[in-house]
Amino acid sequence: MLNKYLLILCFFLAFPANASEDDTLFVKGVYTHHIVDFFKRFQDCEEKTSEEIIQYYNNGEFEDMQPSRMVNLGFTRCKNYFSLTVKNDQASAQDYYWSFYNDGILFTLYELKNNKLIEIGETSVAQKIEERPTPIRCLSFKVEMQAFETKTLILKTELQGHSNLYFPTDFTTVEDILIYEANNSFLLGRYFGYFIFTALFNLFLFILIRRKLYGFMFGYILSMIAFNAIEYMYDVHLVPDFIHSFWTRFPKMFFVLLASYFHTKVFQYFTAHKEHFPKWNSVLSLINNFILFILILFIILKLIIPKNTSFLDQYRLLLFLLFLINLMVLVVNLLYSVYKKNKQAVYYICCNFLLILSLVFYITNTFQIGGATIYMPPGNIINSVAFEILSLTIAFLLNYRKELSEMNKNLSAAKLKSEKLSEELIEVQENERQIIARNLHDGLGNTMNALRLLLEAPNKNEKQISGTFNLAKDQFRSLIYQISPKEIENIGLYKTIQQDLELFKNTPIEVNLTLLGNDNTIETIKAVNIYRIFQELISNIIKHSKATIVDITLNCDENTCSLQVEDNGVGLKKEDTKGMGIKNIKSRVSYHQGIFHIENTEKGMISIIEIPI
């Protein structure tokens, strides 16, 4: 009976002892719960001395923290002190790590002992591995504790390149943190490996088929690798030591905005925004170009101003605002594209749904809007990006397969067109040979027979012989000119056409010639074909049109040579469009992948030919 009363008495004596120590963190090996509940905080905006900080702590002016799994105090410019009373609740000495997970913060740890602050160490992501108090990825301080020892630790935080004070934290054994770091490294290694593989895959596609879409996707993935390397503090392992000090000057928001730039470009090319929504595309391009300018300017400023200043703090705010603006405009474009039933936009929004949601969580968490958000380990954004890249890569492969199929069809069609064109050109050449043969037979052949008869006549008429010989010489020169107009090589296309039109001076046909541009840029073979087309058109006008006025305009610039011939004749009959002359013109124009248009007008007929130079 006495034993029962003693047990009850011990219970009531023990209860107030535990109740008085409810702000003390008891650790006995691995501690798996949140430790922020045990924090007390004091905000220092006036550069207090260590003696003043101790006095504030002793006077109970350190405030209790709200229960949370992390410290998130929003935007602040002040230093903050966090106190943590911890007791090693086991009968042997034990080493613990107090660890922090965020960049842009300088952490300094003190032990409050004998009413003095004894510095244990300071660390930040700007330090290389070998310079940190504990040489591991996460920022950690080693706390050595004897059996049942109680310590009061004071943590000081100073923002460096950040505007908001946010960091997850835990307090656990050395073995536990090393096991966690090893497991986390394997997990994140798989994500980074996947990102690097998809980045190289898109780079390979960009080099292979020269489509900007894959180049921008490559830039986007690299930007997200850079962001996640900083977000998870693996940049200390991934970035070489000789550029690490320069690397740590760039905040996460720089790489977020850079990723936003490339992401917008991917969206524009993937949804063919320029073709379907040119006005919206112009707005996106304008914002994107400004973002690129601001990013380049930020790099230049970081080279000129190595240390963080209030000006750079404002610049970082500009980066964040630009990101929000670009995100909102992009979302509006997505919704508008979906409204207009753009299938690629629908697929794109499905690929990015998780990413948009995680960005909303990221922003609300930064501004402390709403309550706790959903968290997918190892992180919302990295999971969302992995899903987005996978789904977009599948879409790219399907598009590539579709484009390859279309390209093969186009090649087959081009091959058939080339074969048909070759047949037509052979036919044109054969017809020209027949014309030359006919002219040889009917013209030069008859003249040579007449010359032979004059030479064989007993009474030679020197004047007739000389006249017939000159006629044969002119006919021969004309035939040579039909075969190959050498004047084009010597005096150019413009002068050759001008000389031909001199023949119309003493005819009832009035010819007006307008020459624009410069014929020096035209290749000889194209100049000859344009000249042949001109001859064919003029020949058709003389033979069929009964025209009295012909207006000719020839304009050759750096890209195109266009010939326009207009007359006031009777126009073109339907059966004439199937004639050999029109067929010859079409074949010559098709050979150079040009455009041929002919139609009747109220005054007569117009022919327009455009051949790319």
C-alpha positions in Angstrom: 0.0 0.0 0.0 2.8 2.4 0.9 4.5 1.7 -2.5 1.3 2.8 -4.3 1.3 6.1 -2.5 5.0 6.7 -3.2 4.4 6.1 -7.0 1.5 8.6 -7.0 3.6 11.1 -5.1 6.5 10.7 -7.6 4.1 11.1 -10.5 2.8 14.5 -9.2 6.3 15.6 -8.4 7.5 14.7 -11.9 4.6 16.4 -13.7 5.5 20.1 -12.8 9.2 19.4 -13.6 8.3 18.3 -17.1 5.7 21.1 -17.5 8.3 23.7 -16.6 10.6 22.3 -19.3 8.1 22.2 -22.2 10.2 24.7 -24.2 13.2 22.3 -24.0 14.0 20.0 -26.9 14.7 16.5 -25.5 16.8 14.4 -27.8 17.7 10.8 -27.4 19.3 9.8 -30.6 17.5 10.5 -33.9 14.8 13.2 -33.5 12.2 12.9 -36.3 9.8 15.8 -35.3 9.7 19.5 -36.1 12.0 21.6 -33.9 10.7 25.0 -34.8 8.0 24.6 -32.1 10.8 24.9 -29.6 12.2 28.1 -31.1 12.0 31.6 -29.6 12.8 34.5 -31.8 14.1 38.1 -31.4 14.3 40.5 -34.4 17.2 42.9 -34.4 16.9 45.9 -36.8 19.3 48.1 -34.9 22.6 46.2 -34.8 22.4 45.1 -31.1 25.5 44.0 -29.3 25.9 40.5 -28.0 25.5 41.8 -24.4 22.2 43.4 -25.4 21.0 40.2 -27.1 21.8 38.2 -23.9 19.9 40.8 -21.8 16.8 40.5 -24.1 16.9 36.7 -23.8 17.2 36.8 -20.0 14.4 39.3 -19.8 12.1 36.9 -21.7 11.8 39.2 -24.8 12.4 36.3 -27.2 9.0 35.5 -28.7 7.6 32.0 -29.2 7.4 30.7 -32.8 4.3 29.4 -34.4 4.2 25.6 -34.9 5.7 24.8 -38.3 8.1 22.4 -40.0 10.2 25.3 -41.2 11.1 29.0 -40.4 9.2 31.3 -42.8 9.1 34.9 -41.7 8.5 36.6 -45.1 10.3 39.7 -46.3 12.7 41.3 -43.8 15.9 43.3 -43.8 16.7 42.7 -40.1 18.9 40.1 -38.4 17.0 37.5 -36.5 18.1 35.5 -33.4 16.6 32.1 -32.6 17.1 30.4 -29.3 16.9 26.6 -28.8 17.3 24.9 -25.5 18.2 21.3 -26.1 19.0 18.4 -23.7 20.8 15.2 -24.4 18.3 12.8 -22.7 20.5 9.7 -22.6 23.2 8.4 -20.3 26.1 8.7 -22.8 27.8 11.5 -24.8 26.3 12.1 -28.2 27.2 14.4 -31.1 24.3 16.1 -32.9 24.0 18.2 -36.1 21.8 21.3 -36.3 21.2 21.7 -40.1 19.6 24.3 -42.4 18.4 24.0 -46.0 18.4 27.2 -47.9 20.7 29.5 -49.8 21.1 33.3 -49.4 21.4 33.2 -45.6 24.5 33.5 -43.4 24.0 31.4 -40.3 26.0 32.0 -37.1 25.6 29.7 -34.1 26.5 30.6 -30.5 26.2 28.7 -27.2 24.9 30.8 -24.3 27.2 29.8 -21.4 27.9 31.6 -18.2 25.9 34.6 -19.6 28.2 34.9 -22.6 27.7 34.1 -26.3 30.4 31.6 -27.4 30.6 31.3 -31.2 30.5 27.7 -32.5 30.8 28.8 -36.1 29.3 30.4 -39.2 28.3 29.1 -42.6 26.5 29.9 -45.9 26.2 28.4 -49.4 28.9 30.9 -50.5 31.5 28.7 -48.7 33.1 25.8 -50.5 32.7 22.3 -48.9 36.1 22.3 -47.3 35.5 25.8 -45.8 32.3 24.8 -43.9 32.1 23.9 -40.2 30.8 20.5 -41.4 31.9 19.5 -44.9 28.6 18.3 -46.2 25.9 19.7 -48.6 23.5 21.0 -46.1 24.6 23.9 -43.8 25.3 22.2 -40.5 26.8 22.8 -37.1 28.2 20.0 -34.9 26.9 20.2 -31.3 28.8 18.0 -28.9 26.8 17.0 -25.8 27.6 15.0 -22.7 25.3 12.6 -20.9 22.1 14.5 -19.8 23.7 17.8 -20.7 21.4 20.8 -21.5 22.6 23.6 -23.8 21.1 26.9 -24.9 21.9 27.6 -28.5 21.5 31.0 -30.2 21.3 31.1 -34.0 21.8 34.4 -35.8 20.5 34.8 -39.4 21.6 37.5 -41.9 20.1 37.6 -45.4 22.6 37.6 -48.3 21.1 38.0 -51.7 17.6 37.2 -50.4 14.7 39.3 -49.2 12.7 36.7 -47.4 13.8 34.6 -44.5 12.8 31.0 -45.1 14.6 27.8 -44.2 13.8 24.2 -43.2 15.8 22.9 -40.3 16.3 19.8 -38.1 18.3 18.6 -35.2 19.5 15.0 -35.2 22.5 12.7 -34.8 25.6 12.7 -37.0 24.8 9.2 -38.3 21.2 10.2 -39.2 22.1 13.3 -41.1 24.8 11.4 -43.1 22.4 8.6 -44.0 19.8 11.3 -45.0 22.4 13.1 -47.1 23.4 9.9 -48.9 19.8 8.8 -49.6 18.9 12.3 -50.7 22.0 12.5 -53.0 21.0 9.2 -54.7 17.4 10.5 -55.1 18.3 13.9 -56.5 21.1 12.3 -58.6 18.4 10.4 -60.5 16.5 13.6 -61.2 19.6 15.5 -62.3 20.7 12.5 -64.4 17.3 12.5 -66.1 17.4 16.3 -66.7 20.9 16.0 -68.2 19.9 13.2 -70.5 16.8 15.0 -71.8 18.9 18.2 -72.2 21.5 16.4 -74.4 18.7 14.6 -76.3 17.1 18.0 -77.2 20.6 19.4 -78.1 21.1 16.4 -80.4 17.7 17.0 -82.1 18.6 20.7 -82.5 21.9 19.9 -84.1 20.3 17.2 -86.3 17.2 18.9 -87.7 18.0 22.6 -86.9 14.7 23.4 -85.2 14.8 26.3 -82.7 12.2 24.5 -80.6 14.7 21.9 -79.4 17.4 24.5 -78.8 15.1 26.5 -76.5 14.1 23.3 -74.8 17.7 22.6 -74.2 18.2 26.1 -72.6 15.0 25.6 -70.5 16.2 22.3 -69.1 19.7 23.7 -68.3 18.0 26.7 -66.5 15.9 24.3 -64.4 19.0 22.2 -63.6 20.7 25.4 -62.4 17.7 26.4 -60.3 17.3 23.0 -58.7 21.0 22.8 -58.0 20.7 26.0 -55.9 17.3 25.1 -54.5 18.6 21.8 -53.1 22.1 23.2 -52.5 23.8 20.7 -54.8 25.6 23.5 -56.7 28.4 23.1 -54.3 29.0 19.6 -55.8 28.0 20.4 -59.4 29.8 23.8 -59.9 33.6 23.7 -60.3 35.5 25.5 -57.5 37.1 28.1 -59.8 33.6 29.6 -60.6 31.8 28.8 -57.4 32.4 32.2 -55.8 30.9 33.9 -58.9 28.1 31.4 -59.1 26.9 32.1 -55.6 26.3 35.8 -56.4 23.3 34.8 -58.5 20.0 34.3 -56.7 17.5 31.5 -57.5 15.2 34.1 -59.1 17.8 34.8 -61.8 17.5 31.2 -63.0 13.8 31.1 -62.5 13.5 34.1 -64.8 15.9 32.5 -67.3 13.9 29.3 -67.3 10.8 31.5 -67.8 12.4 33.1 -70.9 13.2 29.7 -72.5 9.8 28.2 -71.4 8.0 31.0 -73.2 10.0 30.4 -76.3 9.2 26.7 -76.2 5.5 27.5 -75.8 5.6 29.9 -78.8 7.2 27.4 -81.1 5.4 24.4 -79.9 1.9 26.0 -80.4 3.0 27.8 -83.6 1.9 31.0 -81.9 3.3 33.3 -84.6 1.1 31.7 -87.3 -2.1 31.3 -85.2 -2.0 34.3 -82.8 0.4 36.9 -84.3 -0.7 39.8 -82.0 -0.4 37.7 -78.8 2.9 36.4 -80.0 4.2 39.9 -80.5 3.3 40.7 -76.8 5.0 37.6 -75.6 8.1 38.3 -77.7 8.2 41.9 -76.4 8.2 40.8 -72.8 10.6 38.0 -73.5 13.1 40.3 -75.2 12.9 42.7 -72.2 13.5 39.8 -69.8 16.6 38.8 -71.8 17.9 42.3 -71.7 17.4 42.5 -67.9 19.1 39.1 -67.4 22.2 40.2 -69.4 22.3 43.5 -67.6 22.2 41.6 -64.3 25.2 39.6 -65.3 27.1 42.7 -66.2 26.2 44.4 -62.9 27.3 41.3 -61.0 30.7 41.5 -62.7 31.0 45.2 -61.9 29.5 45.1 -58.4 30.7 41.9 -56.7 29.0 42.6 -53.3 25.3 42.7 -52.5 23.9 46.3 -52.3 20.5 47.8 -51.8 20.5 48.5 -55.5 20.9 44.8 -56.3 18.1 44.0 -53.8 15.8 46.2 -55.8 17.0 44.6 -59.0 16.2 41.2 -57.6 12.7 42.5 -56.9 12.5 43.5 -60.6 13.4 39.9 -61.6 10.6 38.6 -59.4 8.0 41.1 -60.8 9.1 40.3 -64.4 8.6 36.6 -63.7 5.1 37.2 -62.3 4.2 39.4 -65.3 5.6 36.8 -67.8 3.8 34.0 -66.0 0.4 35.8 -66.0 0.7 36.7 -69.7 1.7 33.2 -70.5 -1.3 31.7 -68.6 -3.6 34.2 -70.4 -2.1 33.1 -73.8 -2.6 29.5 -72.9 -6.2 30.0 -71.9 -6.9 32.0 -75.1 -5.2 29.4 -77.2 -7.3 26.7 -75.6 -10.4 28.8 -76.2 -9.5 29.1 -79.9 -9.2 25.2 -79.9 -5.5 25.0 -80.5 -4.8 21.3 -79.9 -1.1 21.9 -79.1 -2.1 24.5 -76.4 -4.5 22.0 -74.8 -1.7 19.4 -74.7 0.8 22.0 -73.4 -1.5 23.1 -70.5 -1.9 19.4 -69.5 1.9 19.0 -69.5 2.3 22.2 -67.3 -0.6 21.8 -65.0 1.5 20.5 -62.1 4.2 23.1 -62.8 1.7 26.0 -62.7 0.3 24.6 -59.5 3.7 24.2 -57.8 4.6 27.8 -58.9 1.4 29.0 -57.2 2.4 27.2 -54.1 6.0 28.6 -54.3 4.6 32.2 -54.6 2.0 31.8 -51.9 4.6 30.3 -49.6 7.0 33.2 -50.3 4.4 35.8 -49.5 2.9 33.7 -46.6 -0.5 33.6 -48.3 -2.9 30.9 -47.0 -2.0 27.9 -44.9 0.2 24.9 -45.5 0.6 23.7 -49.1 0.8 20.2 -50.5 4.4 18.9 -50.6 5.7 16.2 -52.9 9.1 15.0 -51.9 11.8 15.8 -52.9 10.0 19.0 -54.0 7.0 20.2 -55.9 8.9 22.1 -58.6 11.4 19.4 -59.4 8.6 16.7 -59.7 6.5 19.1 -61.9 9.5 19.9 -64.2 10.3 16.2 -64.5 6.7 15.4 -65.5 6.6 18.4 -67.9 9.9 17.5 -69.6 8.8 13.9 -70.0 5.4 14.7 -71.5 6.8 17.5 -73.8 9.6 15.1 -75.0 7.0 12.6 -75.9 5.1 15.3 -77.8 8.3 16.4 -79.5 9.0 12.8 -80.6 5.5 12.4 -82.0 5.8 15.8 -83.8 9.2 14.8 -85.1 7.8 11.5 -86.4 4.9 13.4 -88.0 7.3 15.9 -89.5 9.6 13.2 -90.8 6.6 11.5 -92.4 5.5 14.7 -94.0 9.0 15.4 -95.2 9.2 12.0 -96.8 5.9 12.7 -98.5 7.2 16.1 -99.7 10.4 14.5 -101.0 8.4 11.9 -102.9 6.1 14.6 -104.3 9.2 16.7 -105.2 10.8 13.7 -106.9 7.7 13.0 -109.0 7.5 16.8 -109.8 11.2 16.7 -110.7 10.7 13.7 -113.0 7.7 15.4 -114.6 9.6 18.6 -115.0 12.6 16.8 -116.5 10.2 15.2 -119.1 8.7 18.6 -119.9 12.2 20.2 -120.2 13.3 17.4 -122.6 10.1 18.0 -124.6 10.8 21.7 -124.6 14.4 21.1 -125.7 13.2 18.7 -128.4 10.7 21.3 -129.7 13.4 23.9 -129.8 15.6 21.6 -131.7 12.8 21.0 -134.2 12.3 24.8 -134.6 16.1 25.2 -135.1 16.1 22.3 -137.6 13.1 23.8 -139.5 14.8 27.2 -139.6 17.9 25.6 -140.9 16.0 23.7 -143.6 13.6 26.5 -144.6 15.8 29.5 -144.0 19.5 28.9 -144.1 19.2 25.7 -146.2 17.2 27.4 -149.0 19.6 30.4 -148.9 22.6 28.1 -149.3 20.9 26.3 -152.2 20.3 29.6 -153.9 23.9 30.6 -153.3 25.1 27.3 -154.8 22.9 27.9 -157.9 24.3 31.5 -158.3 27.8 30.2 -158.0 27.2 27.5 -160.6 25.5 29.9 -163.1 27.6 30.6 -166.2 26.9 34.3 -165.9 27.7 35.1 -162.2 26.0 38.1 -160.7 28.4 39.3 -158.1 25.8 41.6 -156.5 23.3 38.8 -156.1 26.0 36.5 -154.7 27.1 39.0 -152.2 23.5 39.8 -151.1 22.7 36.1 -150.8 25.9 35.4 -148.8 25.1 38.3 -146.4 21.6 36.9 -146.0 23.1 33.4 -145.1 25.4 35.0 -142.7 22.5 36.9 -140.9 20.4 33.7 -140.8 23.4 31.8 -139.4 24.0 34.4 -136.7 20.2 34.3 -135.8 20.4 30.6 -135.4 23.4 30.8 -133.2 21.6 33.4 -131.1 18.6 31.1 -130.8 20.8 28.3 -129.5 22.8 30.5 -127.1 22.3 34.2 -126.6 25.9 35.2 -125.7 25.0 38.8 -125.5 23.5 38.2 -122.0 26.9 37.2 -120.7 28.5 40.2 -122.2 26.0 43.0 -121.8 23.4 41.6 -119.4 19.7 40.8 -119.4 18.5 44.3 -119.4 20.6 45.5 -122.4 19.7 42.4 -124.4 16.0 43.0 -124.0 16.4 46.6 -124.8 18.2 45.7 -128.1 15.4 43.2 -129.0 12.7 45.8 -128.5 14.5 48.2 -130.9 12.9 46.1 -133.7 9.5 47.4 -132.7 10.3 51.1 -133.5 9.1 50.9 -137.1 6.0 48.8 -136.3 2.4 49.7 -135.4 3.0 48.2 -131.8 3.9 50.7 -129.1 6.2 49.1 -126.5 6.9 50.6 -123.1 9.8 49.1 -121.1 10.4 49.8 -117.4 13.6 48.4 -115.9 14.0 48.3 -112.1 16.6 47.0 -109.8 19.9 45.5 -111.0 20.5 42.5 -113.3 24.0 41.9 -112.0 22.7 39.6 -109.3 21.1 37.1 -111.7 22.9 33.9 -112.6 23.5 33.4 -116.3 21.2 30.3 -116.6 18.4 32.2 -114.9 18.9 35.2 -117.0 18.8 33.1 -120.2 15.6 31.4 -119.1 14.0 34.8 -118.2 15.0 36.0 -121.6 13.5 32.9 -123.3 10.2 33.5 -121.4 10.3 37.1 -122.5 10.8 36.0 -126.2 7.9 33.5 -125.9 5.5 36.1 -124.4 6.4 38.7 -127.1 6.1 36.1 -129.8 2.6 35.2 -128.6 1.6 38.8 -128.5 2.8 39.4 -132.1 1.1 36.2 -133.4 -2.2 36.1 -131.5 -3.1 39.2 -129.5 -3.6 41.9 -132.2 -2.3 44.4 -129.6 -1.2 47.9 -130.3 0.3 48.7 -126.8 2.6 46.5 -124.8 3.8 47.4 -121.3 6.8 45.5 -120.0 8.2 45.8 -116.4 11.3 43.9 -115.4 12.3 44.2 -111.7 15.3 42.3 -110.2 16.3 42.8 -106.6 18.4 40.7 -104.1 15.7 38.0 -103.8 13.4 37.9 -106.8 13.3 38.7 -110.5 9.8 39.5 -111.7 8.7 40.0 -115.3 5.3 41.6 -116.0 3.9 41.9 -119.6 0.6 43.5 -120.3 -1.1 44.3 -123.6 -4.4 45.7 -125.0 -5.1 42.8 -127.3 -7.9 40.4 -127.7 -6.8 38.3 -124.7 -6.1 34.7 -124.2 -8.4 32.0 -125.5 -8.8 28.8 -123.3 -7.4 26.5 -126.0 -4.3 28.8 -126.2 -3.3 27.9 -122.5 -2.6 24.4 -123.6 -0.3 25.5 -126.5 3.4 24.7 -126.7 4.4 28.4 -125.9 2.6 28.5 -122.6 3.8 25.0 -121.8 7.4 26.1 -122.4 7.0 29.1 -120.1 5.5 26.9 -117.3 8.4 24.4 -117.6 11.1 27.1 -117.4 9.4 28.8 -114.4 8.9 25.5 -112.6 12.5 24.5 -113.1 13.5 27.5 -111.0 10.7 27.0 -108.5 9.1 30.3 -109.6 5.6 31.6 -110.0 3.7 32.0 -113.3 0.3 33.8 -113.5 -1.5 34.7 -116.7 -5.1 36.0 -117.1 -7.3 38.2 -119.3 -8.1 41.7 -118.2 -10.6 44.3 -119.3 -8.0 45.8 -121.6 -6.3 42.7 -122.8 -4.0 40.2 -121.1 -1.4 40.3 -118.3 1.4 37.8 -117.6 3.4 37.8 -114.4 6.5 35.7 -113.8 8.5 35.6 -110.5 11.8 33.7 -110.3 13.8 33.5 -107.0 17.4 34.6 -107.4 
